């Protein structure tokens, strides 16, 4: 079950990404089916490959900061527009 702080940090991760990449869309926030201690922020990434790579890099940096500062493993997971998971960021 996702707690209040995890939801807050998930939203913060997305908001920081959205500031730099306004074309991003959040689909949902869920527990990882692979590890219940991980939270996935499912996000539609930019169509442009270079911007997608920049967004993934920024998401990784933010995720690492959250893990170091708060102890929560929260990842931005790229999704297609149809809502199908592509790969882990």
The first five atom37 places (N, CA, C, CB, O) and aatype in JSON, in Angstrom:
{
  "aatype": [20, 20, 20, 20, 20, 20, 20, 20, 20, 20, 20, 20, 20, 20, 20, 20, 20, 20, 20, 20, 20, 20, 20, 20, 20, 20, 20, 20, 20, 20, 20, 20, 20, 20, 20, 20, 20, 20, 20, 20, 20, 20, 20, 20, 20, 20, 20, 20, 20, 20, 20, 20, 20, 20, 20, 20, 20, 20, 20, 20, 20, 20, 20, 20, 20, 20, 20, 20, 20, 20, 20, 20, 20, 20, 20, 20, 20, 20, 20, 20, 20, 20, 20, 20, 20, 20, 20, 20, 20],
  "atom_mask": [
    [1, 1, 1, 1, 1],
    [1, 1, 1, 1, 1],
    [1, 1, 1, 1, 1],
    [1, 1, 1, 1, 1],
    [1, 1, 1, 1, 1],
    [1, 1, 1, 1, 1],
    [1, 1, 1, 1, 1],
    [1, 1, 1, 1, 1],
    [1, 1, 1, 1, 1],
    [1, 1, 1, 1, 1],
    [1, 1, 1, 1, 1],
    [1, 1, 1, 1, 1],
    [1, 1, 1, 1, 1],
    [1, 1, 1, 1, 1],
    [1, 1, 1, 1, 1],
    [1, 1, 1, 1, 1],
    [1, 1, 1, 1, 1],
    [1, 1, 1, 1, 1],
    [1, 1, 1, 1, 1],
    [1, 1, 1, 1, 1],
    [1, 1, 1, 1, 1],
    [1, 1, 1, 1, 1],
    [1, 1, 1, 1, 1],
    [1, 1, 1, 1, 1],
    [1, 1, 1, 1, 1],
    [1, 1, 1, 1, 1],
    [1, 1, 1, 1, 1],
    [1, 1, 1, 1, 1],
    [1, 1, 1, 1, 1],
    [1, 1, 1, 1, 1],
    [1, 1, 1, 1, 1],
    [1, 1, 1, 1, 1],
    [1, 1, 1, 1, 1],
    [1, 1, 1, 1, 1],
    [1, 1, 1, 1, 1],
    [1, 1, 1, 1, 1],
    [1, 1, 1, 1, 1],
    [1, 1, 1, 1, 1],
    [1, 1, 1, 1, 1],
    [1, 1, 1, 1, 1],
    [1, 1, 1, 1, 1],
    [1, 1, 1, 1, 1],
    [1, 1, 1, 1, 1],
    [1, 1, 1, 1, 1],
    [1, 1, 1, 1, 1],
    [1, 1, 1, 1, 1],
    [1, 1, 1, 1, 1],
    [1, 1, 1, 1, 1],
    [1, 1, 1, 1, 1],
    [1, 1, 1, 1, 1],
    [1, 1, 1, 1, 1],
    [1, 1, 1, 1, 1],
    [1, 1, 1, 1, 1],
    [1, 1, 1, 1, 1],
    [1, 1, 1, 1, 1],
    [1, 1, 1, 1, 1],
    [1, 1, 1, 1, 1],
    [1, 1, 1, 1, 1],
    [1, 1, 1, 1, 1],
    [1, 1, 1, 1, 1],
    [1, 1, 1, 1, 1],
    [1, 1, 1, 1, 1],
    [1, 1, 1, 1, 1],
    [1, 1, 1, 1, 1],
    [1, 1, 1, 1, 1],
    [1, 1, 1, 1, 1],
    [1, 1, 1, 1, 1],
    [1, 1, 1, 1, 1],
    [1, 1, 1, 1, 1],
    [1, 1, 1, 1, 1],
    [1, 1, 1, 1, 1],
    [1, 1, 1, 1, 1],
    [1, 1, 1, 1, 1],
    [1, 1, 1, 1, 1],
    [1, 1, 1, 1, 1],
    [1, 1, 1, 1, 1],
    [1, 1, 1, 1, 1],
    [1, 1, 1, 1, 1],
    [1, 1, 1, 1, 1],
    [1, 1, 1, 1, 1],
    [1, 1, 1, 1, 1],
    [1, 1, 1, 1, 1],
    [1, 1, 1, 1, 1],
    [1, 1, 1, 1, 1],
    [1, 1, 1, 1, 1],
    [1, 1, 1, 1, 1],
    [1, 1, 1, 1, 1],
    [1, 1, 1, 1, 1],
    [1, 1, 1, 1, 1]
  ],
  "atom_positions": [
    [[0.84, -1.18, 0.0], [0.0, 0.0, 0.0], [0.89, 1.25, 0.0], [-0.96, -0.01, 1.22], [1.86, 1.33, 0.76]],
    [[0.56, 2.19, -0.84], [1.34, 3.41, -0.97], [0.91, 4.39, 0.13], [1.15, 4.05, -2.38], [-0.27, 4.69, 0.28]],
    [[1.9, 4.88, 0.9], [1.56, 5.79, 1.98], [1.55, 7.25, 1.49], [2.55, 5.63, 3.14], [1.91, 7.53, 0.34]],
    [[1.15, 8.16, 2.36], [1.02, 9.57, 2.0], [2.34, 10.16, 1.52], [0.5, 10.36, 3.19], [2.37, 10.87, 0.52]],
    [[3.43, 9.87, 2.22], [4.74, 10.42, 1.86], [5.19, 9.9, 0.5], [5.79, 10.08, 2.93], [5.74, 10.66, -0.3]],
    [[4.97, 8.63, 0.22], [5.33, 8.07, -1.07], [4.53, 8.74, -2.19], [5.08, 6.55, -1.08], [5.08, 9.03, -3.26]],
    [[3.26, 8.99, -1.96], [2.44, 9.7, -2.97], [2.95, 11.12, -3.17], [0.94, 9.72, -2.54], [3.06, 11.6, -4.3]],
    [[3.27, 11.78, -2.07], [3.78, 13.15, -2.14], [5.1, 13.2, -2.93], [3.99, 13.71, -0.71], [5.28, 14.07, -3.77]],
    [[6.0, 12.27, -2.64], [7.29, 12.23, -3.34], [7.13, 11.84, -4.81], [8.24, 11.26, -2.64], [7.86, 12.33, -5.67]],
    [[6.19, 10.95, -5.08], [5.9, 10.57, -6.47], [5.41, 11.77, -7.26], [4.86, 9.44, -6.51], [5.83, 11.99, -8.4]],
    [[4.53, 12.54, -6.66], [4.02, 13.74, -7.32], [5.13, 14.76, -7.51], [2.86, 14.36, -6.51], [5.21, 15.43, -8.54]],
    [[6.0, 14.9, -6.51], [7.13, 15.82, -6.61], [8.06, 15.42, -7.75], [7.91, 15.87, -5.28], [8.52, 16.28, -8.5]],
    [[8.34, 14.12, -7.88], [9.17, 13.64, -8.97], [8.55, 14.04, -10.31], [9.35, 12.11, -8.89], [9.23, 14.59, -11.18]],
    [[7.26, 13.77, -10.47], [6.59, 14.11, -11.72], [6.57, 15.63, -11.95], [5.16, 13.57, -11.72], [6.83, 16.09, -13.07]],
    [[6.27, 16.4, -10.92], [6.22, 17.86, -11.07], [7.56, 18.43, -11.51], [5.79, 18.51, -9.76], [7.61, 19.33, -12.35]],
    [[8.64, 17.91, -10.95], [9.97, 18.39, -11.35], [10.27, 18.03, -12.8], [11.06, 17.8, -10.43], [10.84, 18.83, -13.53]],
    [[9.88, 16.82, -13.21], [10.05, 16.43, -14.61], [9.18, 17.3, -15.53], [9.72, 14.95, -14.8], [9.63, 17.74, -16.59]],
    [[7.96, 17.52, -15.12], [7.0, 18.28, -15.94], [7.46, 19.72, -16.14], [5.6, 18.26, -15.28], [7.19, 20.32, -17.18]],
    [[8.16, 20.28, -15.16], [8.68, 21.64, -15.29], [9.65, 21.73, -16.46], [9.37, 22.09, -13.99], [9.63, 22.7, -17.22]],
    [[10.49, 20.72, -16.61], [11.5, 20.71, -17.7], [10.94, 20.13, -18.99], [12.72, 19.91, -17.27], [11.36, 20.51, -20.08]],
    [[9.98, 19.21, -18.86], [9.41, 18.52, -20.02], [7.87, 18.62, -19.95], [9.86, 17.01, -20.06], [7.21, 17.68, -19.52]],
    [[7.32, 19.75, -20.38], [5.87, 19.98, -20.23], [4.99, 19.01, -21.01], [5.54, 21.36, -20.65], [3.8, 18.91, -20.74]],
    [[5.57, 18.31, -21.97], [4.78, 17.37, -22.76], [4.53, 16.04, -22.03], [5.47, 17.09, -24.07], [3.75, 15.22, -22.51]],
    [[5.16, 15.82, -20.89], [4.95, 14.58, -20.13], [3.51, 14.49, -19.61], [5.93, 14.5, -18.95], [2.86, 15.5, -19.33]],
    [[3.05, 13.26, -19.5], [1.74, 12.99, -18.92], [1.9, 11.88, -17.88], [0.71, 12.58, -20.03], [2.54, 10.87, -18.13]],
    [[1.3, 12.09, -16.7], [1.31, 11.04, -15.69], [0.08, 10.16, -15.9], [1.33, 11.64, -14.25], [-1.03, 10.66, -16.05]],
    [[0.3, 8.86, -15.91], [-0.8, 7.92, -16.05], [-1.31, 7.52, -14.67], [-0.36, 6.67, -16.84], [-2.5, 7.63, -14.39]],
    [[-0.39, 7.06, -13.81], [-0.78, 6.69, -12.45], [0.46, 6.44, -11.6], [-1.69, 5.44, -12.46], [1.59, 6.49, -12.09]],
    [[0.22, 6.18, -10.33], [1.27, 5.83, -9.38], [0.84, 4.5, -8.75], [1.49, 6.97, -8.27], [-0.25, 4.39, -8.19]],
    [[1.72, 3.49, -8.86], [1.38, 2.14, -8.39], [2.56, 1.51, -7.69], [0.91, 1.26, -9.55], [3.7, 1.93, -7.87]],
    [[2.28, 0.49, -6.89], [3.34, -0.35, -6.35], [3.9, -1.18, -7.5], [2.83, -1.26, -5.19], [3.17, -1.61, -8.38]],
    [[5.19, -1.4, -7.47], [5.82, -2.24, -8.49], [5.28, -3.66, -8.35], [7.36, -2.21, -8.36], [5.23, -4.19, -7.24]],
    [[4.89, -4.29, -9.46], [4.47, -5.69, -9.36], [5.65, -6.62, -9.08], [3.78, -6.12, -10.66], [5.47, -7.77, -8.67]],
    [[6.87, -6.11, -9.29], [8.07, -6.91, -9.06], [8.57, -6.82, -7.63], [9.16, -6.47, -10.0], [9.17, -7.76, -7.11]],
    [[8.32, -5.66, -6.98], [8.83, -5.41, -5.64], [7.88, -4.44, -4.93], [10.28, -4.85, -5.68], [7.82, -3.27, -5.3]],
    [[7.16, -4.89, -3.93], [6.2, -4.01, -3.26], [6.83, -2.84, -2.52], [5.39, -4.81, -2.29], [6.12, -1.93, -2.1]],
    [[8.15, -2.84, -2.36], [8.84, -1.71, -1.74], [9.18, -0.61, -2.74], [10.11, -2.19, -1.05], [9.66, 0.45, -2.35]],
    [[8.95, -0.86, -4.02], [9.2, 0.13, -5.07], [7.89, 0.73, -5.54], [9.96, -0.5, -6.26], [6.86, 0.05, -5.62]],
    [[7.95, 2.02, -5.85], [6.79, 2.73, -6.38], [7.11, 3.12, -7.81], [6.44, 3.98, -5.5], [8.2, 3.61, -8.1]],
    [[6.14, 2.9, -8.7], [6.29, 3.27, -10.1], [5.38, 4.46, -10.4], [5.96, 2.08, -11.02], [4.18, 4.43, -10.13]],
    [[5.97, 5.51, -10.97], [5.22, 6.64, -11.5], [5.18, 6.41, -13.01], [5.88, 8.06, -11.11], [6.16, 6.66, -13.7]],
    [[4.05, 5.94, -13.5], [3.92, 5.63, -14.92], [3.69, 6.92, -15.7], [2.76, 4.63, -15.17], [2.73, 7.65, -15.46]],
    [[4.61, 7.18, -16.64], [4.65, 8.47, -17.34], [4.76, 8.23, -18.85], [5.83, 9.33, -16.84], [5.53, 7.38, -19.29]],
    [[3.98, 9.0, -19.63], [4.16, 9.03, -21.08], [5.31, 9.99, -21.34], [2.84, 9.47, -21.84], [5.22, 11.18, -21.03]],
    [[6.39, 9.47, -21.92], [7.6, 10.24, -22.18], [7.47, 11.02, -23.5], [8.83, 9.31, -22.22], [6.57, 10.77, -24.29]],
    [[8.39, 11.98, -23.71], [8.36, 12.74, -24.96], [8.54, 11.83, -26.19], [9.47, 13.81, -24.95], [9.19, 10.79, -26.11]],
    [[7.94, 12.24, -27.3], [8.08, 11.48, -28.55], [9.48, 11.61, -29.13], [7.06, 11.96, -29.58], [9.98, 10.67, -29.76]],
    [[10.12, 12.75, -28.92], [11.47, 12.98, -29.43], [12.46, 12.15, -28.62], [11.83, 14.5, -29.36], [12.5, 12.23, -27.4]],
    [[13.27, 11.35, -29.32], [14.19, 10.42, -28.65], [15.2, 11.13, -27.76], [14.92, 9.59, -29.69], [15.5, 10.66, -26.66]],
    [[15.74, 12.26, -28.22], [16.72, 13.0, -27.42], [16.09, 13.54, -26.14], [17.34, 14.15, -28.24], [16.68, 13.46, -25.07]],
    [[14.88, 14.08, -26.26], [14.19, 14.6, -25.07], [13.81, 13.46, -24.13], [12.92, 15.39, -25.47], [13.84, 13.62, -22.91]],
    [[13.46, 12.3, -24.69], [13.14, 11.16, -23.84], [14.37, 10.74, -23.03], [12.64, 9.98, -24.69], [14.26, 10.45, -21.84]],
    [[15.52, 10.71, -23.67], [16.75, 10.35, -22.96], [17.08, 11.36, -21.87], [17.92, 10.24, -23.95], [17.5, 10.99, -20.77]],
    [[16.88, 12.64, -22.16], [17.11, 13.68, -21.15], [16.13, 13.5, -19.98], [16.94, 15.1, -21.78], [16.52, 13.63, -18.82]],
    [[14.87, 13.21, -20.3], [13.86, 13.02, -19.25], [14.2, 11.8, -18.39], [12.46, 12.85, -19.88], [14.06, 11.85, -17.17]],
    [[14.63, 10.73, -19.02], [15.0, 9.53, -18.26], [16.19, 9.8, -17.34], [15.34, 8.37, -19.22], [16.21, 9.35, -16.19]],
    [[17.17, 10.54, -17.85], [18.33, 10.88, -17.03], [17.92, 11.72, -15.82], [19.39, 11.63, -17.86], [18.34, 11.45, -14.69]],
    [[17.11, 12.73, -16.07], [16.64, 13.59, -14.98], [15.82, 12.78, -13.97], [15.81, 14.76, -15.53], [15.96, 12.96, -12.76]],
    [[14.95, 11.9, -14.47], [14.13, 11.05, -13.59], [15.01, 10.17, -12.72], [13.16, 10.18, -14.42], [14.73, 9.98, -11.53]],
    [[16.07, 9.63, -13.3], [16.99, 8.78, -12.53], [17.68, 9.57, -11.42], [18.05, 8.16, -13.45], [17.84, 9.08, -10.3]],
    [[18.08, 10.79, -11.74], [18.74, 11.64, -10.74], [17.78, 11.99, -9.61], [19.27, 12.92, -11.4], [18.16, 11.94, -8.44]],
    [[16.55, 12.34, -9.95], [15.55, 12.67, -8.93], [15.26, 11.44, -8.07], [14.25, 13.21, -9.58], [15.16, 11.54, -6.85]],
    [[15.11, 10.29, -8.71], [14.85, 9.03, -7.98], [15.97, 8.72, -7.01], [14.68, 7.87, -8.95], [15.72, 8.29, -5.88]],
    [[17.22, 8.92, -7.44], [18.36, 8.67, -6.56], [18.34, 9.62, -5.37], [19.68, 8.82, -7.33], [18.64, 9.22, -4.24]],
    [[18.0, 10.89, -5.61], [17.9, 11.86, -4.52], [16.82, 11.46, -3.52], [17.6, 13.26, -5.06], [17.04, 11.54, -2.31]],
    [[15.67, 11.01, -4.02], [14.58, 10.58, -3.14], [15.03, 9.39, -2.3], [13.31, 10.22, -3.96], [14.77, 9.33, -1.1]],
    [[15.69, 8.44, -2.93], [16.17, 7.25, -2.2], [17.17, 7.64, -1.12], [16.82, 6.25, -3.17], [17.08, 7.15, 0.01]],
    [[18.1, 8.51, -1.45], [19.11, 8.93, -0.47], [18.51, 9.77, 0.65], [20.23, 9.71, -1.17], [18.86, 9.6, 1.82]],
    [[17.6, 10.68, 0.31], [17.05, 11.61, 1.3], [15.92, 11.01, 2.14], [16.54, 12.83, 0.6], [15.79, 11.34, 3.32]],
    [[15.1, 10.14, 1.54], [13.91, 9.65, 2.23], [13.83, 8.14, 2.38], [12.7, 10.12, 1.5], [13.02, 7.63, 3.16]],
    [[14.68, 7.41, 1.66], [14.68, 5.95, 1.77], [13.61, 5.26, 0.96], [14.55, 5.57, 3.18], [13.36, 4.07, 1.16]],
    [[12.95, 5.97, 0.06], [11.91, 5.37, -0.78], [12.43, 5.18, -2.19], [10.63, 6.26, -0.8], [13.07, 6.06, -2.76]],
    [[12.16, 4.0, -2.74], [12.56, 3.67, -4.11], [11.39, 4.0, -5.04], [12.98, 2.15, -4.24], [10.43, 3.24, -5.14]],
    [[11.48, 5.15, -5.7], [10.41, 5.64, -6.56], [11.0, 5.88, -7.95], [9.75, 6.95, -5.99], [11.95, 6.64, -8.1]],
    [[10.41, 5.22, -8.96], [10.93, 5.29, -10.31], [9.89, 5.84, -11.28], [11.38, 3.92, -10.77], [8.7, 5.58, -11.13]],
    [[10.35, 6.59, -12.27], [9.49, 7.0, -13.38], [9.57, 5.89, -14.42], [9.94, 8.4, -13.98], [10.65, 5.57, -14.91]],
    [[8.43, 5.32, -14.76], [8.38, 4.21, -15.7], [7.75, 4.71, -17.01], [7.57, 3.01, -15.11], [6.6, 5.15, -17.01]],
    [[8.5, 4.64, -18.11], [7.94, 5.08, -19.4], [6.78, 4.19, -19.84], [9.03, 5.09, -20.48], [6.84, 2.97, -19.72]],
    [[5.75, 4.81, -20.32], [4.58, 4.1, -20.84], [4.27, 4.6, -22.23], [3.35, 4.28, -19.9], [4.62, 5.73, -22.59]],
    [[3.63, 3.78, -23.02], [3.15, 4.23, -24.32], [1.85, 5.0, -24.11], [2.94, 3.02, -25.29], [1.29, 4.97, -23.02]],
    [[1.39, 5.67, -25.11], [0.12, 6.4, -25.01], [-1.04, 5.45, -24.73], [-0.15, 7.18, -26.31], [-2.06, 5.86, -24.18]],
    [[-0.88, 4.18, -25.1], [-1.92, 3.19, -24.85], [-1.86, 2.66, -23.42], [-1.8, 2.03, -25.83], [-2.73, 1.9, -23.01]],
    [[-0.83, 3.06, -22.65], [-0.74, 2.66, -21.25], [0.0, 1.35, -21.03], [-2.11, 2.53, -20.69], [-0.12, 0.75, -19.96]],
    [[0.78, 0.91, -22.02], [1.54, -0.32, -21.89], [2.97, 0.02, -21.48], [1.52, -1.13, -23.22], [3.62, 0.84, -22.12]],
    [[3.47, -0.6, -20.42], [4.83, -0.32, -19.95], [5.85, -0.69, -21.02], [5.13, -1.09, -18.64], [5.77, -1.75, -21.64]],
    [[6.83, 0.22, -21.22], [7.87, -0.01, -22.21], [9.12, -0.57, -21.56], [8.19, 1.28, -22.96], [9.47, -1.72, -21.78]],
    [[9.8, 0.24, -20.77], [11.02, -0.19, -20.08], [11.16, 0.6, -18.79], [12.28, 0.01, -20.98], [10.54, 1.65, -18.63]],
    [[11.95, 0.09, -17.89], [12.19, 0.77, -16.62], [13.23, 1.85, -16.82], [12.64, -0.24, -15.53], [14.25, 1.63, -17.47]],
    [[12.96, 3.04, -16.24], [13.93, 4.15, -16.33], [14.88, 4.1, -15.15], [13.21, 5.52, -16.37], [15.76, 4.95, -15.04]]
  ]
}
